Amino acid sequence: MKIHTTMPDKLTPFFLNELEIAGRYFKVHDFRSSWYHLERAHILGQPYPFHHTLVHWKMLCFGIKIKDMREIFGQIPRLLVGGVKSFVGEIPVGNTGGANVPPLQSMEIPFDLKRIMEEHK
């Protein structure tokens, strides 16, 4: 069992950039692009409890703002459990974090994110 606590400093700017881009797209009502970048932030932040929980919080807020009940109800358990699973290293690697995918399903990590994660450990 590998315990994770904090995101490496070299990886943090990539994580924050995805959240910033998501926010910019949301402001111009491009919800599809905004969600895409929240998913990318989730992949980057998933191994780290605080960052994983933060992304699920932002996904919950996204669901509330666009009045998507499926996303709202899908994010509540993820918000409650995601950080704990990260802490103990029991995450479904590559999962994009939305209610549109099973919460325990591992997924292929996009090539560019995989490279970023490997180079900025």
BALOBA-1460 file (C-alpha; in Angstrom, 3 decimals):
// residues 121
<rec num="1" residu="m" x="0.000" y="0.000" z="0.000"/>
<rec num="2" residu="k" x="1.423" y="3.373" z="-1.034"/>
<rec num="3" residu="i" x="0.230" y="6.395" z="0.919"/>
<rec num="4" residu="h" x="-0.106" y="9.616" z="-1.049"/>
<rec num="5" residu="t" x="-0.378" y="12.984" z="0.621"/>
<rec num="6" residu="t" x="0.725" y="15.872" z="-1.575"/>
<rec num="7" residu="m" x="1.079" y="16.491" z="-5.277"/>
<rec num="8" residu="p" x="4.671" y="16.990" z="-6.470"/>
<rec num="9" residu="d" x="5.505" y="20.681" z="-6.941"/>
<rec num="10" residu="k" x="6.461" y="20.060" z="-10.580"/>
<rec num="11" residu="l" x="3.028" y="18.595" z="-11.349"/>
<rec num="12" residu="t" x="0.955" y="21.260" z="-9.574"/>
<rec num="13" residu="p" x="1.124" y="23.905" z="-12.362"/>
<rec num="14" residu="f" x="-0.314" y="21.433" z="-14.890"/>
<rec num="15" residu="f" x="-3.160" y="20.565" z="-12.520"/>
<rec num="16" residu="l" x="-3.942" y="24.222" z="-11.804"/>
<rec num="17" residu="n" x="-3.776" y="25.052" z="-15.507"/>
<rec num="18" residu="e" x="-6.466" y="22.476" z="-16.294"/>
<rec num="19" residu="l" x="-8.712" y="23.967" z="-13.599"/>
<rec num="20" residu="e" x="-8.090" y="27.482" z="-14.908"/>
<rec num="21" residu="i" x="-8.912" y="26.482" z="-18.483"/>
<rec num="22" residu="a" x="-12.082" y="24.734" z="-17.258"/>
<rec num="23" residu="g" x="-13.108" y="27.930" z="-15.493"/>
<rec num="24" residu="r" x="-12.500" y="30.084" z="-18.566"/>
<rec num="25" residu="y" x="-14.603" y="27.809" z="-20.763"/>
<rec num="26" residu="f" x="-17.365" y="27.754" z="-18.163"/>
<rec num="27" residu="k" x="-17.518" y="31.559" z="-18.116"/>
<rec num="28" residu="v" x="-18.214" y="31.613" z="-21.860"/>
<rec num="29" residu="h" x="-20.788" y="28.800" z="-21.520"/>
<rec num="30" residu="d" x="-18.691" y="26.242" z="-23.398"/>
<rec num="31" residu="f" x="-19.672" y="23.533" z="-20.936"/>
<rec num="32" residu="r" x="-18.347" y="20.630" z="-23.010"/>
<rec num="33" residu="s" x="-14.834" y="22.098" z="-23.106"/>
<rec num="34" residu="s" x="-15.043" y="23.099" z="-19.461"/>
<rec num="35" residu="w" x="-15.958" y="19.543" z="-18.454"/>
<rec num="36" residu="y" x="-13.161" y="18.108" z="-20.619"/>
<rec num="37" residu="h" x="-10.598" y="20.118" z="-18.650"/>
<rec num="38" residu="l" x="-12.166" y="19.160" z="-15.312"/>
<rec num="39" residu="e" x="-11.732" y="15.530" z="-16.375"/>
<rec num="40" residu="r" x="-8.081" y="16.183" z="-17.216"/>
<rec num="41" residu="a" x="-7.573" y="17.846" z="-13.842"/>
<rec num="42" residu="h" x="-9.175" y="14.792" z="-12.233"/>
<rec num="43" residu="i" x="-6.724" y="12.453" z="-13.936"/>
<rec num="44" residu="l" x="-3.772" y="14.558" z="-12.778"/>
<rec num="45" residu="g" x="-5.092" y="15.076" z="-9.253"/>
<rec num="46" residu="q" x="-6.563" y="11.652" z="-8.602"/>
<rec num="47" residu="p" x="-3.557" y="10.158" z="-6.744"/>
<rec num="48" residu="y" x="-3.470" y="13.051" z="-4.251"/>
<rec num="49" residu="p" x="-6.238" y="13.373" z="-1.612"/>
<rec num="50" residu="f" x="-6.617" y="17.168" z="-1.530"/>
<rec num="51" residu="h" x="-6.427" y="17.631" z="-5.295"/>
<rec num="52" residu="h" x="-8.727" y="14.676" z="-5.960"/>
<rec num="53" residu="t" x="-11.319" y="16.029" z="-3.535"/>
<rec num="54" residu="l" x="-10.992" y="19.541" z="-4.992"/>
<rec num="55" residu="v" x="-11.766" y="18.314" z="-8.500"/>
<rec num="56" residu="h" x="-14.827" y="16.407" z="-7.291"/>
<rec num="57" residu="w" x="-15.971" y="19.564" z="-5.493"/>
<rec num="58" residu="k" x="-15.577" y="21.528" z="-8.728"/>
<rec num="59" residu="m" x="-17.427" y="18.795" z="-10.625"/>
<rec num="60" residu="l" x="-20.252" y="18.953" z="-8.071"/>
<rec num="61" residu="c" x="-20.400" y="22.745" z="-8.439"/>
<rec num="62" residu="f" x="-20.421" y="22.325" z="-12.229"/>
<rec num="63" residu="g" x="-23.381" y="19.938" z="-11.941"/>
<rec num="64" residu="i" x="-25.232" y="22.366" z="-9.675"/>
<rec num="65" residu="k" x="-24.601" y="25.346" z="-11.967"/>
<rec num="66" residu="i" x="-25.869" y="23.557" z="-15.065"/>
<rec num="67" residu="k" x="-28.659" y="21.837" z="-13.082"/>
<rec num="68" residu="d" x="-27.525" y="18.304" z="-13.999"/>
<rec num="69" residu="m" x="-29.070" y="16.072" z="-11.329"/>
<rec num="70" residu="r" x="-27.203" y="12.978" z="-12.504"/>
<rec num="71" residu="e" x="-23.885" y="14.755" z="-12.043"/>
<rec num="72" residu="i" x="-24.896" y="16.234" z="-8.693"/>
<rec num="73" residu="f" x="-25.929" y="12.875" z="-7.252"/>
<rec num="74" residu="g" x="-22.971" y="11.152" z="-8.908"/>
<rec num="75" residu="q" x="-20.462" y="13.557" z="-7.402"/>
<rec num="76" residu="i" x="-21.631" y="13.369" z="-3.778"/>
<rec num="77" residu="p" x="-20.262" y="9.864" z="-3.068"/>
<rec num="78" residu="r" x="-17.157" y="10.590" z="-5.142"/>
<rec num="79" residu="l" x="-16.566" y="13.726" z="-3.101"/>
<rec num="80" residu="l" x="-16.931" y="11.808" z="0.150"/>
<rec num="81" residu="v" x="-14.761" y="8.816" z="-0.782"/>
<rec num="82" residu="g" x="-12.338" y="9.998" z="-3.494"/>
<rec num="83" residu="g" x="-9.774" y="11.614" z="-1.221"/>
<rec num="84" residu="v" x="-9.694" y="8.616" z="1.106"/>
<rec num="85" residu="k" x="-9.094" y="6.249" z="-1.818"/>
<rec num="86" residu="s" x="-6.262" y="8.511" z="-2.996"/>
<rec num="87" residu="f" x="-4.695" y="8.549" z="0.454"/>
<rec num="88" residu="v" x="-4.456" y="4.762" z="0.565"/>
<rec num="89" residu="g" x="-3.454" y="4.457" z="-3.111"/>
<rec num="90" residu="e" x="-6.593" y="2.587" z="-4.206"/>
<rec num="91" residu="i" x="-7.710" y="4.596" z="-7.221"/>
<rec num="92" residu="p" x="-8.979" y="3.477" z="-10.630"/>
<rec num="93" residu="v" x="-6.103" y="4.959" z="-12.638"/>
<rec num="94" residu="g" x="-7.124" y="7.256" z="-15.477"/>
<rec num="95" residu="n" x="-10.777" y="7.471" z="-14.431"/>
<rec num="96" residu="t" x="-12.155" y="10.813" z="-15.572"/>
<rec num="97" residu="g" x="-14.285" y="11.317" z="-12.451"/>
<rec num="98" residu="g" x="-17.692" y="12.139" z="-13.858"/>
<rec num="99" residu="a" x="-21.013" y="10.460" z="-13.185"/>
<rec num="100" residu="n" x="-20.952" y="9.276" z="-16.801"/>
<rec num="101" residu="v" x="-18.317" y="6.631" z="-15.929"/>
<rec num="102" residu="p" x="-18.322" y="3.928" z="-13.246"/>
<rec num="103" residu="p" x="-16.396" y="5.246" z="-10.219"/>
<rec num="104" residu="l" x="-14.147" y="2.162" z="-9.972"/>
<rec num="105" residu="q" x="-13.349" y="1.775" z="-13.683"/>
<rec num="106" residu="s" x="-9.727" y="2.307" z="-14.703"/>
<rec num="107" residu="m" x="-9.289" y="4.071" z="-18.015"/>
<rec num="108" residu="e" x="-6.519" y="4.785" z="-20.484"/>
<rec num="109" residu="i" x="-4.638" y="7.968" z="-19.579"/>
<rec num="110" residu="p" x="-4.311" y="10.367" z="-22.541"/>
<rec num="111" residu="f" x="-0.777" y="10.301" z="-23.917"/>
<rec num="112" residu="d" x="0.011" y="13.936" z="-23.118"/>
<rec num="113" residu="l" x="-1.135" y="13.591" z="-19.498"/>
<rec num="114" residu="k" x="0.759" y="10.322" z="-19.089"/>
<rec num="115" residu="r" x="3.925" y="12.059" z="-20.289"/>
<rec num="116" residu="i" x="3.351" y="15.006" z="-17.940"/>
<rec num="117" residu="m" x="2.787" y="12.647" z="-15.000"/>
<rec num="118" residu="e" x="5.919" y="10.645" z="-15.771"/>
<rec num="119" residu="e" x="8.163" y="13.680" z="-16.327"/>
<rec num="120" residu="h" x="6.949" y="15.683" z="-13.318"/>
<rec num="121" residu="k" x="6.826" y="13.168" z="-10.498"/>
